[in-house]
């Protein structure tokens, strides 16, 4: 059965995996991975700017900001990329991990500048890859369970919300089959 032959009617076998794949193909025609990635990176940058403001103004390390970042990245990818495949979730999770590590580094630089009597720009200018890795590691060690839990929730949210989950209920509704849930 080709995509052109797929006519959704109340008689459509919504449990047929081939029918489900053809139904997903209708959504795949509208996918745009590049736009999804660009939107995800853009959302990450906006969220990192907000994270920096929180870190600088409150002078605190609040890792839960990373969960909000994950939602921002995933929804940006979902709406701009219009994906139905897991690849969108994987990319969203990867962007989220990188952005969370950057956010943790921003927080560490902010806290270090407060304690060291230097400006944030002076501390940031003195960063080397080794120092950045040391700062991130130190931030993780200070409250490992909280950081770990926040990172796991961020990754899971970034993955799950980054693409449309096409279900048999969606297929049945498109076929005109009355669906009763509950």
Number of C-alpha atoms within 10 A of each C-alpha: 8 8 12 7 8 12 13 18 14 14 11 16 16 22 11 10 11 13 21 18 12 17 22 19 14 12 15 14 10 12 20 17 18 12 17 27 22 15 22 29 20 16 24 28 17 15 23 21 14 15 26 21 15 16 23 19 10 11 17 13 19 17 23 17 20 28 22 16 28 32 25 26 33 34 23 25 32 29 18 20 23 23 25 21 17 15 14 28 25 18 21 34 24 15 22 31 20 12 22 27 16 20 28 28 21 25 26 22 25 27 17 18 19 14 9 11 10 13 14 17 12 12 16 17 9 9 14 10 8 8 11 20 14 13 20 19 14 13 18 16 11 10 11 13 11 14 19 13 14 19 21 14 16 25 25 19 24 32 24 21 22 34 25 18 14 15 12 17 15 16 20 21 15 15 17 14 17 11 10 6 5 3
